């Protein structure tokens, strides 16, 4: 199922959206221990694990968990580790990325879906306070878009 989700995340349509939501939710529940434990605190977790009729029924993991837990789906050594800027707290949240190419494809695909081919745009990134941060997702996206 993992390869199906990776293969399908870039082909969501109105017709298959609900199925994609259910497949992704089930996969996350089954393979992300932190998320599974969080979901099990909600009423009627058995029903939630089977499917969700509406995206609003999905329990969302609080952002604070990314500061206090290692949140991963399946076990892997991350290819990238992004951290929040830490402007509001002393502990930064972490986003562990298994596959850099899928991460890059996701933001390029999203950009192009709304704005067209990225090479048709002049991307200017004014990020002076971020430049010294090697673990910034914003810098990673700007670097990729400026290629």
Backbone as CSV, one residue per row, in Angstrom:
resi,resn,N_x,N_y,N_z,CA_x,CA_y,CA_z,C_x,C_y,C_z
1,UNK,0.815,-1.191,0.000,0.000,0.000,0.000,0.864,1.263,0.000
2,UNK,2.047,1.221,0.620,2.895,2.409,0.679,3.226,2.912,-0.716
3,UNK,3.644,2.043,-1.610,3.995,2.507,-2.955,2.778,3.061,-3.677
4,UNK,1.584,2.511,-3.424,0.373,3.049,-4.043,0.133,4.483,-3.603
5,UNK,0.316,4.769,-2.317,0.091,6.116,-1.825,1.102,7.065,-2.451
6,UNK,2.366,6.680,-2.475,3.384,7.540,-3.085,3.063,7.747,-4.554
7,UNK,2.660,6.707,-5.249,2.350,6.828,-6.669,1.089,7.639,-6.922
8,UNK,0.163,7.656,-5.968,-1.120,8.311,-6.179,-1.214,9.731,-5.635
9,UNK,-0.289,10.164,-4.826,-0.445,11.482,-4.215,-0.404,12.617,-5.227
10,UNK,0.145,12.357,-6.389,0.220,13.390,-7.411,-0.877,13.260,-8.461
11,UNK,-1.843,12.392,-8.203,-2.928,12.220,-9.170,-4.302,12.243,-8.491
12,UNK,-4.454,13.110,-7.500,-5.734,13.251,-6.817,-6.664,14.078,-7.699
13,UNK,-7.890,13.581,-7.833,-8.916,14.290,-8.603,-10.164,14.406,-7.734
14,UNK,-11.148,15.145,-8.215,-12.423,15.218,-7.497,-13.051,13.830,-7.384
15,UNK,-12.876,13.010,-8.407,-13.494,11.685,-8.418,-12.853,10.709,-7.448
16,UNK,-11.537,10.844,-7.217,-10.883,9.869,-6.340,-10.441,10.462,-5.005
17,UNK,-10.825,11.707,-4.741,-10.368,12.397,-3.537,-10.710,11.632,-2.264
18,UNK,-11.966,11.233,-2.104,-12.378,10.562,-0.868,-11.632,9.241,-0.683
19,UNK,-11.431,8.499,-1.749,-10.678,7.243,-1.645,-9.225,7.522,-1.249
20,UNK,-8.635,8.560,-1.834,-7.264,8.948,-1.489,-7.179,9.346,-0.015
21,UNK,-8.165,10.090,0.464,-8.203,10.490,1.870,-8.237,9.259,2.760
22,UNK,-9.120,8.322,2.446,-9.233,7.110,3.260,-7.965,6.260,3.200
23,UNK,-7.399,6.093,2.031,-6.172,5.304,1.903,-5.029,5.926,2.697
24,UNK,-4.898,7.240,2.575,-3.817,7.935,3.283,-4.034,7.875,4.787
25,UNK,-5.257,8.110,5.213,-5.569,8.032,6.650,-5.259,6.642,7.193
26,UNK,-5.717,5.600,6.514,-5.467,4.230,6.970,-3.970,3.933,7.024
27,UNK,-3.241,4.361,6.006,-1.803,4.120,5.977,-1.115,4.830,7.141
28,UNK,-1.463,6.094,7.364,-0.864,6.834,8.476,-1.197,6.178,9.814
29,UNK,-2.437,5.781,9.974,-2.849,5.138,11.226,-2.069,3.834,11.454
30,UNK,-1.914,3.053,10.419,-1.259,1.750,10.552,0.248,1.841,10.726
31,UNK,0.889,2.871,10.164,2.355,2.898,10.115,3.010,4.054,10.876
32,UNK,2.217,4.866,11.528,2.757,5.981,12.308,2.298,5.788,13.752
33,UNK,3.202,5.282,14.584,2.863,4.909,15.964,2.338,6.111,16.755
34,UNK,2.996,7.254,16.643,2.575,8.449,17.377,1.157,8.837,16.960
35,UNK,0.903,8.820,15.664,-0.428,9.178,15.163,-1.475,8.159,15.609
36,UNK,-1.131,6.897,15.551,-2.067,5.851,15.971,-2.465,6.028,17.434
37,UNK,-1.489,6.281,18.281,-1.779,6.482,19.703,-2.657,7.714,19.915
38,UNK,-2.405,8.774,19.159,-3.227,9.977,19.245,-4.675,9.660,18.824
39,UNK,-4.848,8.976,17.706,-6.192,8.635,17.213,-6.957,7.767,18.204
40,UNK,-6.248,6.886,18.873,-6.911,5.968,19.801,-7.488,6.671,21.027
41,UNK,-7.151,7.929,21.234,-7.715,8.695,22.346,-9.089,9.262,22.020
42,UNK,-9.502,9.179,20.775,-10.785,9.735,20.366,-11.874,8.676,20.472
43,UNK,-13.128,9.109,20.669,-14.235,8.147,20.743,-14.364,7.343,19.452
44,UNK,-14.735,6.100,19.606,-15.008,5.216,18.474,-13.829,5.125,17.499
45,UNK,-12.619,4.839,18.000,-11.470,4.784,17.085,-11.579,3.683,16.038
46,UNK,-12.285,2.579,16.343,-12.422,1.501,15.357,-13.075,1.991,14.084
47,UNK,-14.106,2.815,14.215,-14.794,3.362,13.047,-13.854,4.289,12.270
48,UNK,-13.089,5.112,12.997,-12.192,6.043,12.330,-11.118,5.315,11.547
49,UNK,-10.686,4.150,12.036,-9.609,3.435,11.357,-10.062,2.834,10.041
50,UNK,-11.336,2.527,9.914,-11.837,1.897,8.697,-11.928,2.915,7.568
51,UNK,-12.616,4.016,7.823,-12.737,5.059,6.817,-13.298,6.309,7.475
52,UNK,-13.230,7.385,6.757,-13.824,8.630,7.214,-14.727,9.143,6.111
53,UNK,-15.914,9.563,6.488,-16.871,10.045,5.494,-16.546,11.466,5.054
54,UNK,-15.858,12.189,5.918,-15.522,13.583,5.628,-14.136,13.869,6.186
55,UNK,-13.383,14.657,5.479,-12.015,14.972,5.898,-11.989,15.602,7.293
56,UNK,-13.073,16.258,7.689,-13.151,16.889,9.018,-13.173,15.868,10.147
57,UNK,-13.435,14.601,9.850,-13.447,13.554,10.866,-12.047,13.041,11.202
58,UNK,-11.066,13.418,10.434,-9.705,12.927,10.654,-9.086,13.668,11.824
59,UNK,-8.600,12.948,12.820,-7.897,13.633,13.916,-6.548,14.154,13.414
60,UNK,-6.321,15.428,13.597,-5.066,16.034,13.177,-4.101,16.057,14.346
61,UNK,-2.871,15.698,14.072,-1.833,15.668,15.096,-1.433,17.093,15.454
62,UNK,-1.463,17.452,16.733,-1.064,18.816,17.115,0.386,19.104,16.728
63,UNK,0.654,20.321,16.313,2.006,20.713,15.898,2.995,20.520,17.041
64,UNK,2.528,20.638,18.266,3.428,20.483,19.418,4.059,19.089,19.456
65,UNK,3.404,18.093,18.879,3.970,16.744,18.855,5.261,16.695,18.042
66,UNK,5.377,17.565,17.055,6.580,17.595,16.239,7.760,18.211,16.999
67,UNK,7.470,18.785,18.167,8.504,19.315,19.048,8.896,18.287,20.100
68,UNK,7.976,17.407,20.444,8.190,16.505,21.576,8.318,15.033,21.197
69,UNK,7.992,14.676,19.966,8.023,13.279,19.521,8.748,13.177,18.173
70,UNK,9.238,12.001,17.880,9.744,11.710,16.544,8.561,11.194,15.739
71,UNK,8.078,12.006,14.827,6.876,11.672,14.060,7.311,11.182,12.687
72,UNK,7.186,9.876,12.471,7.509,9.284,11.173,6.477,8.222,10.843
73,UNK,6.279,8.017,9.570,5.423,6.940,9.099,6.364,5.886,8.528
74,UNK,6.376,4.744,9.146,7.333,3.655,8.932,8.672,4.059,9.551
75,UNK,9.570,3.134,9.629,10.906,3.406,10.150,11.824,3.738,8.984
76,UNK,12.590,4.812,9.111,13.517,5.188,8.061,14.562,6.141,8.614
77,UNK,15.633,6.241,7.891,16.642,7.257,8.180,16.306,8.440,7.291
78,UNK,16.022,9.603,7.879,15.595,10.737,7.057,16.698,11.251,6.136
79,UNK,16.300,11.562,4.916,17.222,12.173,3.962,17.373,13.669,4.254
80,UNK,16.297,14.270,4.793,16.297,15.679,5.187,15.643,15.808,6.560
81,UNK,16.111,16.761,7.345,15.445,17.106,8.599,15.288,18.620,8.604
82,UNK,14.037,19.059,8.540,13.744,20.482,8.592,13.332,20.844,10.011
83,UNK,13.660,22.054,10.419,13.260,22.544,11.738,12.533,23.867,11.579
84,UNK,11.587,24.102,12.486,10.915,25.400,12.504,11.919,26.461,12.922
85,UNK,11.561,27.695,12.693,12.492,28.789,12.998,12.657,29.014,14.490
86,UNK,11.725,28.530,15.279,11.848,28.689,16.717,11.567,30.099,17.188
87,UNK,10.807,30.861,16.415,10.560,32.256,16.797,9.599,32.374,17.969
88,UNK,8.759,31.377,18.193,7.791,31.476,19.286,8.139,30.593,20.477
89,UNK,8.971,29.633,20.310,9.321,28.706,21.378,10.815,28.453,21.348
90,UNK,11.334,27.881,22.404,12.757,27.547,22.413,13.006,26.177,21.801
91,UNK,11.991,25.324,21.755,12.133,24.004,21.141,11.569,24.064,19.728
92,UNK,12.374,23.713,18.750,11.925,23.732,17.355,11.200,22.435,17.017
93,UNK,10.161,22.549,16.185,9.524,21.342,15.671,10.399,20.792,14.554
94,UNK,10.299,19.470,14.331,11.113,18.821,13.303,10.225,18.082,12.316
95,UNK,10.604,18.198,11.057,9.924,17.492,9.967,10.970,16.582,9.333
96,UNK,10.823,15.280,9.552,11.769,14.302,9.014,11.261,13.828,7.656
97,UNK,12.087,13.996,6.636,11.692,13.688,5.261,12.461,12.455,4.796
98,UNK,11.706,11.439,4.409,12.311,10.183,3.974,12.977,10.306,2.608
99,UNK,12.304,10.972,1.669,12.763,11.010,0.282,12.728,12.441,-0.245
100,UNK,13.887,13.013,-0.447,14.015,14.392,-0.904,13.301,14.618,-2.237
101,UNK,13.372,13.659,-3.139,12.767,13.844,-4.465,11.242,13.946,-4.394
102,UNK,10.614,13.189,-3.498,9.153,13.276,-3.344,8.786,14.616,-2.723
103,UNK,9.575,15.068,-1.755,9.345,16.378,-1.141,9.410,17.472,-2.207
104,UNK,10.454,17.443,-3.023,10.605,18.452,-4.076,9.467,18.365,-5.086
105,UNK,9.123,17.163,-5.485,8.035,16.995,-6.452,6.724,17.549,-5.892
106,UNK,6.506,17.406,-4.587,5.243,17.863,-4.003,5.097,19.378,-4.076
107,UNK,6.146,20.125,-3.725,5.959,21.576,-3.761,6.034,22.132,-5.176
108,UNK,6.795,21.520,-6.061,6.830,21.979,-7.457,5.485,21.700,-8.130
109,UNK,4.941,20.505,-7.898,3.635,20.143,-8.465,2.550,21.091,-7.969
110,UNK,2.549,21.383,-6.671,1.543,22.293,-6.109,1.675,23.689,-6.716
111,UNK,2.891,24.204,-6.807,3.115,25.521,-7.402,2.585,25.547,-8.831
112,UNK,2.984,24.557,-9.613,2.622,24.542,-11.027,1.131,24.320,-11.250
113,UNK,0.478,23.658,-10.330,-0.968,23.449,-10.454,-1.705,24.794,-10.399
114,UNK,-1.207,25.719,-9.611,-1.873,27.013,-9.457,-1.300,28.115,-10.345
115,UNK,-0.008,28.048,-10.654,0.640,29.162,-11.342,1.232,28.824,-12.700
116,UNK,1.316,27.546,-13.045,1.921,27.149,-14.303,3.384,26.770,-14.112
117,UNK,4.084,26.484,-15.197,5.474,26.023,-15.102,6.357,27.001,-14.320
118,UNK,7.099,26.468,-13.386,7.924,27.305,-12.516,8.992,28.053,-13.307
119,UNK,9.462,27.464,-14.423,10.490,28.136,-15.227,9.940,29.381,-15.921
120,UNK,8.610,29.556,-15.946,8.014,30.752,-16.534,7.971,31.919,-15.544
121,UNK,8.424,31.688,-14.332,8.354,32.694,-13.278,9.738,33.160,-12.873
122,UNK,9.810,34.369,-12.427,11.027,34.903,-11.819,10.835,34.785,-10.310
123,UNK,11.564,33.888,-9.700,11.433,33.659,-8.263,12.535,34.439,-7.562
124,UNK,12.122,35.334,-6.676,13.063,36.128,-5.899,12.837,35.794,-4.438
125,UNK,13.869,35.331,-3.780,13.752,34.976,-2.367,14.584,35.907,-1.510
126,UNK,13.930,36.741,-0.727,14.617,37.627,0.209,14.547,36.974,1.586
127,UNK,15.579,36.233,1.917,15.551,35.421,3.130,16.803,35.623,3.985
128,UNK,17.148,36.853,4.329,18.429,37.089,5.001,18.591,36.352,6.323
129,UNK,17.561,36.298,7.143,17.721,35.626,8.436,17.698,34.104,8.295
130,UNK,17.286,33.611,7.155,17.226,32.170,6.934,18.502,31.602,6.319
131,UNK,19.310,32.442,5.704,20.440,31.950,4.923,21.415,31.108,5.731
132,UNK,21.564,31.403,7.005,22.480,30.620,7.823,21.835,29.340,8.362
133,UNK,20.586,29.136,8.028,19.853,27.964,8.520,19.837,26.863,7.446
134,UNK,20.661,25.873,7.618,20.734,24.794,6.626,19.544,23.843,6.731
135,UNK,18.776,23.930,7.799,17.657,23.008,7.992,16.302,23.694,7.795
136,UNK,16.263,24.683,6.921,15.036,25.417,6.642,14.369,24.869,5.380
137,UNK,13.106,24.499,5.494,12.372,24.018,4.317,12.157,25.154,3.329
138,UNK,12.012,26.380,3.819,11.830,27.527,2.933,13.064,27.743,2.057
139,UNK,14.251,27.605,2.638,15.489,27.724,1.858,15.573,26.594,0.839
140,UNK,15.208,25.373,1.242,15.244,24.226,0.326,14.311,24.462,-0.861
141,UNK,13.109,24.994,-0.605,12.178,25.259,-1.694,12.694,26.378,-2.597
142,UNK,13.198,27.439,-1.998,13.730,28.545,-2.807,14.903,28.075,-3.663
143,UNK,15.804,27.286,-3.089,16.939,26.759,-3.849,16.476,25.940,-5.044
144,UNK,15.490,25.087,-4.836,14.981,24.245,-5.924,14.303,25.084,-6.994
145,UNK,13.550,26.108,-6.587,12.830,26.947,-7.539,13.763,27.858,-8.330
146,UNK,14.941,28.123,-7.797,15.880,29.017,-8.473,16.783,28.282,-9.437
147,UNK,16.656,26.978,-9.539,17.512,26.201,-10.457,17.137,26.463,-11.888
